[in-house]
Amino acid sequence: MSESSADVVAGAATAAGNWRRAGIAGAAIGVVAAGAAAGVALERMTVGRGMRRKAQLALDSTGPYGALRGTPGKAVADDGTELYYEVDEVEPDAGLAPRRRRLFGRRAPAPVTVVFSHGYCLNQDSWHFQRAALRGVVRTVHWDQRSHGRSARGEAQTRDGAPVTIDQLGRDLKAVIDAAAPEGPLVLVGHSMGGMTMMALADQYPDLVRERVVGVALVGTSSGRLGEVNYGLPTAGVNAVRWVLPGVLKALGQRAELVERGRRATADLFAGVIKRYSFASRDVDPAVARFAERMIEGTPIDVVAEFYPAFTDHDKTAALAHFAELPVLVLAGDKDLVTPSEHSEAIADLLPDAELVLVPDAGHLVMLEHPEVVTDRLADLLTRVGAVPAGATVGGYGTSTTPGAG
């Protein structure tokens, strides 16, 4: 089953011109994606809808993914947007505390804080496995980017219709750091858009990076040239998608409530698209795949539309220089279709002392697909920068593969 590029253009144009009708509006997104996911969608459509719904409910009720919670807090961005974060503190060590007081006086220095930034259409729970492994071992901050997760909708977007920029996200991260980790050394960890957010932070606040950041992990991200990514499509297909998608998203975003109804009607197609662009392995635990699906589907279409243009404009290659003197982990899935591994290799080329890890048989959500690899490399980075004592036990991170598979 396939769609020609002409069909993609014609279908998307028709949808954009008739977005008042919920069914057509919802189908527009499916048409744009159909060329990439037709095979996956067809496979899913061979299973009865009622059976799929029962399976989803069963997975949602039994899966622990996204259930970890910490001490909540709110930071306020420079435009007034409330940003939600959670802190997992280090478990107190009764034997260590008196020694720290003797060595450092009445007040011990602030511990290292690891700040996790998530990607586009995700939320802080996307770091589930790494969070579970590091709980009690190191102080961590997990936050939701504006308009994602539990954070508020962007004030500038709601009030003025202002587009989201990667620079704004960098300022948001600064607000979270000021509120959740105002002192002490920092390790910054970012996936996809989260890594871009870290680059924007470094670009705008180089003194903060120089004075406080002791380590950096860039996972499945890019410093620019995202407009050249082909998403695994043939040239004609990707050119058609690039041409119609911004306009289609803008039109659909203006009728968000109507579109969401149509979007629900095409949920089966979306699930296939999400799986194709999130994972490369055939044996991903269905509960993990469903977890990713819930996060992505939970992002409203108007938020998708607000953020999308920022990626074409993103270019923070020069900002990487601020990380040059630091221990850096650059990690990506070797079959990532969203931010291809070549983008991580380009980052590593500019940071010659960085550790480059390309994970075999891994897609864009590598931290969920192969959590053991990501957690091990992250734990090694934290040990190198002194955030985790050598020999410390990093907790069980679980697995994302079906028991007994491969």
LINNORTA-V146196 format. One record per pair of residues at least 4 apart in sequence whose ideal C-beta (glycine too) atoms are under 8 Angstrom apart, sorted by the first residue. I is the first residue (numbers start at 1). J is the second residue. Records with the same first field share a line. If there is no record, write none. Layout:
I = J, J
This chain:
1 = 38, 39, 42
2 = 35, 38
3 = 7, 8, 11, 31, 34, 35, 38, 237
4 = 8, 236
5 = 9, 35, 234, 236, 237, 239, 240
6 = 10, 240
7 = 11, 31
8 = 12, 31, 32, 34, 35, 237, 240, 241, 244
9 = 13, 240, 243, 244
10 = 14
11 = 15, 27, 28, 31, 32, 34
12 = 16, 28, 31, 32, 240, 244, 245, 248
13 = 17, 244
14 = 18, 24
15 = 19, 24, 25, 27, 28, 31, 248
16 = 28, 244, 247, 248, 251, 252
18 = 24, 25
19 = 24, 25, 28, 251, 252, 254, 255, 258, 259
20 = 25, 255, 258
21 = 25
22 = 26, 258, 259, 261, 262, 265
23 = 27, 262, 265
24 = 28, 262
25 = 252, 255, 258, 259, 262
26 = 30, 259, 261, 262, 263, 264, 265, 266
27 = 31, 262, 266
28 = 32, 248, 252, 262
29 = 33, 248, 252, 259, 263, 266, 270, 301
30 = 34, 266, 269, 270
32 = 241, 244, 245, 248
33 = 37, 269, 270, 273
34 = 38, 41, 269
35 = 233, 237, 240, 241
36 = 231, 232, 233, 237, 273, 276, 277
37 = 41, 269, 272, 273, 276
38 = 42
39 = 43
40 = 44, 272, 273, 275, 276
41 = 45, 268, 269, 272, 273
42 = 46
43 = 272
44 = 52, 268, 269, 271, 272
45 = 268
47 = 51, 52
48 = 52
49 = 53, 268
50 = 54
51 = 55
52 = 56, 268
53 = 57
54 = 58
55 = 59, 286
56 = 60, 290
57 = 61
58 = 62
59 = 63, 286, 287, 290
60 = 290, 294
62 = 287
63 = 287, 288, 290, 291
65 = 125, 128, 287, 288, 291
66 = 125, 128, 291, 294, 295
68 = 125, 128, 131, 132, 135
69 = 86
70 = 86, 87, 88, 89, 140, 142
71 = 86, 87, 88, 89
72 = 84, 85, 86
73 = 84, 85, 86, 87, 179, 180
74 = 82, 83, 84, 85, 179
75 = 82, 83, 85, 143, 172, 175, 176, 178, 179, 180
76 = 80, 81, 82, 83, 175, 179
77 = 81, 82, 83, 146, 155, 168, 171, 172, 175
78 = 171, 175
79 = 154, 155, 156, 168
80 = 155
81 = 146, 151, 152, 153, 154, 155, 156, 172
82 = 151, 152
83 = 143, 144, 145, 146, 151, 152, 172, 175, 176
84 = 143, 144, 149, 150, 151, 152
85 = 124, 141, 142, 143, 144, 176, 179, 180
86 = 124, 141, 142, 143
87 = 139, 140, 141, 180
88 = 131, 134, 135, 136, 139, 140, 142
89 = 139
90 = 111, 136, 137, 138, 139
91 = 136
92 = 97
93 = 97
95 = 99
96 = 100
97 = 101, 108
98 = 102
99 = 103
100 = 104, 108
101 = 105, 106, 108
103 = 108
104 = 108, 109
109 = 184
110 = 181, 183, 184, 185
111 = 138, 139, 184
112 = 138, 139, 184, 185, 186, 187, 214, 382, 385, 386, 387
113 = 139, 140, 141, 180, 181, 184, 185, 186, 187
114 = 134, 138, 139, 140, 141, 186, 187, 189, 382, 387
115 = 140, 141, 143, 173, 176, 177, 180, 181, 186, 187, 188, 189
116 = 124, 127, 130, 131, 140, 141, 142, 143, 189, 190, 194
117 = 143, 145, 173, 188, 189, 190, 191, 193, 194, 195, 197, 198
118 = 122, 123, 124, 126, 127, 142, 144, 145, 148, 149, 190, 191, 192, 193, 194
119 = 126, 191, 192, 193, 194, 220
120 = 192, 193, 307, 311
121 = 148, 295, 296, 299, 303, 304
122 = 126, 148, 191, 192, 295, 296, 299
123 = 144, 145, 148, 149, 150, 295, 298
124 = 142, 143, 144, 149
125 = 149, 291, 295
126 = 191, 292, 295, 365, 367, 368
127 = 131, 142, 189, 191, 367
128 = 132, 291, 368
129 = 133, 367, 368, 371, 374, 375, 397, 398, 400
130 = 134, 189, 367, 371, 374, 375, 378, 397
131 = 135, 140, 142
132 = 395, 396, 397, 398
133 = 137, 371, 375, 379, 394, 395, 396, 397
134 = 138, 140, 375, 378, 379, 382, 394, 395
135 = 140, 395
136 = 395
137 = 388, 392, 393, 394, 395
138 = 382, 387, 388
139 = 181
141 = 176, 177, 180, 181
143 = 151, 173, 176, 180
144 = 148, 149, 150, 151
145 = 149, 151, 169, 172, 193, 194, 197
146 = 151, 152, 153, 154, 157, 164, 168, 169, 172
147 = 151, 152, 153, 154, 157, 164, 300, 303, 306, 307
148 = 299, 303
153 = 157, 158, 303
154 = 158, 162, 164, 168, 306
155 = 159
156 = 160, 162, 168
157 = 161, 162, 163, 164, 306
163 = 306, 309, 310
164 = 168, 169, 306, 307, 310
165 = 169, 310, 313
166 = 170, 193, 196, 197, 199, 200, 310, 313, 314, 316
167 = 171, 200, 203, 204
168 = 172
169 = 173, 193, 196, 197, 200
170 = 174, 197, 198, 199, 200, 201, 202, 203, 204, 205
171 = 175, 200, 201, 204
172 = 176, 197
173 = 177, 197, 198, 200, 201
174 = 178, 201, 204, 205, 208
175 = 179
176 = 180
177 = 181, 182, 186, 208
178 = 182
181 = 186
184 = 212
185 = 212, 213, 214, 385, 387
186 = 212, 213, 214
187 = 213, 214, 215, 216, 217, 381, 382, 385, 387
188 = 198, 201, 213, 215, 216, 217
189 = 194, 216, 217, 219, 378
190 = 194, 195, 196, 197, 198, 217, 218, 219, 221
191 = 195, 219, 220, 221, 367
192 = 196, 219, 220, 221, 338, 339, 364
193 = 197, 221, 307, 311
194 = 198, 219, 221
195 = 199, 218, 219, 220, 221, 222
196 = 200, 221, 222, 223, 311, 314, 316
197 = 201
198 = 202, 216, 218
199 = 203, 223, 316, 319, 320
200 = 204, 316, 319
201 = 205, 208, 209
202 = 206, 209, 316, 319, 320, 322, 323
203 = 316, 318, 319, 322
205 = 209
206 = 210, 322
207 = 211
208 = 212, 213
209 = 213, 322, 323, 326
210 = 322
213 = 323, 326
214 = 326, 327, 385, 386, 387
215 = 326, 327, 328, 329, 381, 382, 384, 385, 387
216 = 323, 326, 327, 328, 329
217 = 328, 329, 330, 331, 377, 378, 381
218 = 328, 329, 330, 331, 344, 347
219 = 331, 332, 366, 367, 374
220 = 331, 332, 333, 336, 338, 339, 344, 364, 365, 366, 367
221 = 332, 339, 343, 344, 347
222 = 226, 314, 339, 343, 344, 346, 347
223 = 314, 315, 316, 317, 319, 320, 343, 346, 347, 350
224 = 314, 315, 316, 317
225 = 315, 343
226 = 311, 312, 314, 339, 343
227 = 242, 312
229 = 337, 338, 339, 340
230 = 235, 238
231 = 238, 241, 277, 337, 338
232 = 276, 337
233 = 237, 238, 241
234 = 238
235 = 239
236 = 240
237 = 241
238 = 242
239 = 243
240 = 244
241 = 245
244 = 248
245 = 249, 308
246 = 250, 308, 309
247 = 251
248 = 252
249 = 253, 301, 304, 305, 308
250 = 254, 305
251 = 255
252 = 256, 259, 301, 305
253 = 259, 301, 302, 304, 305, 306
254 = 302
255 = 259
256 = 260, 300, 301, 302
257 = 261
258 = 262
259 = 263, 301
260 = 264, 300, 301
261 = 265
262 = 266
263 = 267, 270, 301
266 = 270
267 = 271, 297
268 = 272
269 = 273
270 = 274, 293, 297
271 = 275, 293
272 = 276
273 = 277
274 = 278, 292, 293, 296, 297
275 = 279, 284, 289, 292, 293
276 = 337
277 = 337, 338, 363, 364
278 = 289, 292, 296, 363, 364, 365, 368, 369
279 = 284, 289, 292, 362, 363, 364, 365, 368, 369
280 = 333, 334, 335, 336, 361, 362, 363, 369
281 = 361, 362, 363, 369, 370, 400, 401
282 = 406
283 = 401, 402, 405, 406
284 = 288, 289, 369, 400, 401, 402
285 = 289, 399, 400, 401, 402
286 = 290, 402
287 = 291
288 = 292, 368, 369, 400
289 = 293
290 = 294
291 = 295, 368
292 = 296, 365, 368
293 = 297
294 = 298
295 = 299
299 = 303, 304
300 = 304
301 = 305
302 = 306
303 = 307
304 = 308
307 = 311
308 = 312
309 = 313
310 = 314
316 = 320
317 = 350
320 = 324, 347, 350, 351
321 = 350
323 = 328, 351
324 = 350, 351, 353
327 = 353, 355, 381, 384, 385
328 = 351, 353, 354, 355
329 = 354, 355, 357, 377, 378, 380, 381
330 = 344, 347, 348, 351, 354, 355, 356, 357
331 = 344, 356, 357, 358, 359, 366, 373, 374, 377
332 = 336, 339, 340, 341, 343, 344, 357, 358, 359, 362, 366
333 = 341, 358, 359, 361, 362, 363, 364, 366, 369, 370
334 = 341, 358, 359, 360, 361, 362
335 = 341, 361, 362, 363
336 = 340, 341, 362, 363, 364, 366
337 = 363, 364
338 = 363, 364
339 = 343, 344, 364
341 = 345, 358
342 = 346
343 = 347
344 = 348, 356, 358
345 = 349, 356, 358
346 = 350
347 = 351, 354
348 = 352, 354, 356
355 = 377, 381
357 = 373, 377
359 = 366, 370, 373, 374
361 = 370
362 = 366, 369, 370, 373
363 = 369
365 = 369
366 = 370, 373, 374
367 = 371, 374
368 = 400
369 = 400
370 = 374, 400
371 = 375, 397, 398, 399, 400
372 = 376, 397, 399
373 = 377
374 = 378
375 = 379, 394, 397
376 = 380
377 = 381
378 = 382
379 = 383, 388, 394
380 = 384
381 = 385
382 = 387, 388
383 = 387, 388, 389, 390, 392
388 = 392, 394
399 = 403
401 = 405, 406
